[in-house]
Amino acid sequence: MRTDVTFAIQQFGMSERRACKLVNLDRSSYRYEPAPDHNAQLREELVNLAKQKPRYGYRRLHALLTRRGHHSSPQRLYRVYKSEGLAVRRLKRKRLTRPAALLPHLHRANQEWALDFVSDALATGRGVRVLAIVDAFTRECLTLEVDTGLSSQRVTRSLEQIIERRGIPQSIRCDNGPELTSRHFLGWCEERKIQLIHIQPGKPTQNGHVESFNGRLRDECLNATWFRNLADARKKITGWQDEYNCERPHSSLGYRTPNEFAEILKSSLMTG
């Protein structure tokens, strides 16, 4: 309506009063000038970041923007986030009421590693498997091994490579897959005196740390990425692993990255 009034005034020389009366618009409404958008810069940065990280919620986006020097409150950012329609849509699933699984009290790195497999497919339709190993305390992703098949020997080889650079774990928590119940894997754990914890069948919540990690891996990487071939899958999944460890704020770690949290632990041990 404002544009109609302006057009009538400019093209036909009408008075403001007459033009507003013709389109049934109050003169005060025509004269109203909206206040400047004080969130313009924040809005632009938030939208750009949300396009790069479409599966991040507003708290994680707030942590990233704070790192970049945008010191706004979470409440202010949430208002902008909501007004731009950036909320992450998640499927609502029925939740079964079950007693919480008993978990050990974790207080240091390498106390327990959690291990699991994730499946996906290449553009050719060929299936691939991803071996995910995380430190249950620091939430670091220790490896993402990608191949069309992963035997128990391949699993222990990956574990040996991790042990070489960060030491041996006290325990390993995993499900009851054939690779993880084979004589080779059981013998390897016994030889290195690593406690092996097999969760109960049908109860993935007993390995909640790696299950949660796998959810992020699938949501932010596997479902959002097209893998042309095996080499392309390895490159992109490894890139996401680096981003997860070094850039992605983790809510359970006070919105620090896993690497930052691990460095804080190392510093506290050295000073203590």
N, C-alpha and C positions, 0 to 999 in steps of 0.2 A: 504493500500500500504506500509506503514512503516513496518508492520509486515512481509510482503513479502520480503522486502529488508533485514531486519534483519535476516530472515531465510536463505536467499541466502548467506549472508556473513558468518554466523555461520556454516551452513551445508556444503557449497561447497567451502568455502574459497575465494569467489569472492571479488574483491575490491569494495569499496563503490561506485566508479564512474560507474563501469560496472553493478552492481546490480540495481542502480537507473535508468540507461539507459534502462535496460530490462523491467522495469515496468513503464517507462515513467514518472518518478518522479524527480522533481528538487532536487538537493543535499541540497540546503538551506532549502527546505521544510522538508526533512528527518532529518536534524540536528536541526530543530526548537524545542525548549522545551517550552511548554505553561507556562505562569506565574502562580504562586501559587494562589489558590482561596482564596482571603481575606475574602470572605463571607461564608466560609465553616461552621463555627460555627453558624452564623446567619441562614444559609440555613437549617441546621439540626434542629435547634430549631423551626424555622418557619414551616417546613414540619411536625414535630411532633405535634405542636400545632394545625395546620390546620387539621390534621387527627382527633384530639380530638374535634375540633369545626369546622366541615366542612361547616357550613352555615355562618361563620363570614367572613366579608370582610377584606381587608388589613389594614384599619384604626383601626378597633377594635382589630385585631391581634397585630398591632403595640402598641396599648395602653397596652395590656396584657404583651407583651415582655418588654416594658419599665418598668412595675412594677417588672419584674423579673431581672432587671439590664442590659438589652441589650439596650444601648443608641445609636441607629442608627436613621438616619433621615427617615421620611416617604417615601421620594423619593427613597432612597437606598433600603428600604424594599420592596417597590412596584416593583422595577426591579427584585429582587429575586423572589417575589411572582408571577410575570408574567412569568418569565423564567421557573418556576416549574409547570406552568399550574394550579394554585390554584384558579383562579378567580371563584367566585360563579356565576353559571348560573341561570338566572331568566327569567321567561316567560314574553314576551313583550305583553302587553295588550293595546287595544285601550283606549285612555283617552277621556272622554267626557268633553267638555269645559263648565264649570258651574261657576257661581259666588261663591266666598268663603262664607262659612257659618259664620254668626256672632257669635263670641265666647267671653265670658267675659275675662277681663284682670285678669289673675291669678297672685297672688303675695305672697301666703302663703300656707302652708300645711293645709289640711282639708277644704279648701275653696270649692273644688268641687271633688266629687268622681264620676268616670265613671264606668258603670256597663254593662255587656253584657254576652251572653252565647256562648259557642263553643261546637260543637258536634263531636264525634269520635266513634270508635267501638273497642271492645275487640277482642282477638284472636278467641273467640267463635262466633263472629258475632253480639253479643249483643251490642246495642248502649249505649253510655254514654254521659252525658252532663257535661260541666265544667262551673261553674259560676266564672267569672273573675271580680274582683273589683280593680281598680287602683286609686291612688291619681293623679289627673290631673296635679298638679304642681310639686311634687317631683318625679313622675313616679314610685313610689313604688307600687309593687303588694301587695295589702292588704289581698287578699285571692284567692285561687283557690279551690273551692268546687267541688268535683267530685262525681257523683252518676248517677244511671240509670234514675232518675227523680228528678226534683228540683221544688217544689211548691213555691208559694208566701210566705208561712209560713217558708219554709226553707231559702228563701232569707232574710227575715227579721231577722231570727235567726242568720244567718251569719253576718249581719250588726250589730246586737246587740253585738256580740262577738268582732267585730272590735272597736266599740264605747267604750267598756269597757276598752280597752287598749290604745286608742289614742284620745278619745274625739269625739264629734258629728260633722258631716260635715255641712257646710252651705247649700250645695245643692247636689243633685244626678242627674246625667245625664244618660238617658237610652233610649231604643227604646220602641216600642209599643206592646211588647209581652204580652200574656195573664197574665203571672205571675206579670208583672209590671204595669198592668192597672186594676188589681183586686181591689175590695173594701177593702180587707184586707191590701194590700200594700199602697193604697192611704190613708187609715185611719191611718196606722202606721206613714207615713211621716207627715201627718197633726198633729197627736198627739205630735210628737217630733219637730214640727216646722222646718222641713227640706224642703227646696224648691225643688220640683220635676220638672225636665226639661225633657219632652218627645220630642225627635227629630221628624222631619217630616218623615212620611213613605217614604221609598225608598231613603233616604238621609243619609247613614251611615257616610258620611264625617262630619256631624254635631256632631258626637261622635268620632272624629278622634283619640283621645288619646288611648281609649280602642281598637279601630279597629286596630291601629298600633301595640298595644301590642298583640292582638290576632294573628296578622300576624306572629310575632316573636314566639309566643307560638306554633302555628301550624308548622311553618317552622323548628324550632330548637328542638321541643319536640314531638309533636303528630305525625308528618310525619316521624320522625327519630327513633321512639321507638315502640316496640312490647309489648302490654299489655296482659299478660296471663289471668288476671282476674281483678275484681274491686279493690281488695286490692293492687295488683301490680300497677294498674293505679294510685291509690291515692299516693302510695309511690314514684313512678317515677315523677309524675307531681309536687308533693310537693318538691322533690329534685331539679327539674328545677326551681321552684319558689325561693328557697333559692339561687341558683346560679345566677338567674336574679337579685335579690335584692343585693347580697353581692359581686359578682365576675364579672358580665357582665358589661363592660363599656358602657355607654349610650351616643350616639352622641349628643343628645339634652342637655345633662348635662355637656358638655365639657369633655366627655369621663370619667366622674366619674361614680361610681355605684349609684343607687338610694339611698342606705343606706348612702353612703358617703355624697351625696348631702344633705340628710335630717339632718345628724349630723352637717354639716356646717351651716345650717339654725338655728339649735338649739343653736349652739355656738354663732352665730351672735346676736340672740335674747337675750341671757343671758348677753353678753358683752354690747349690746346696751341698 
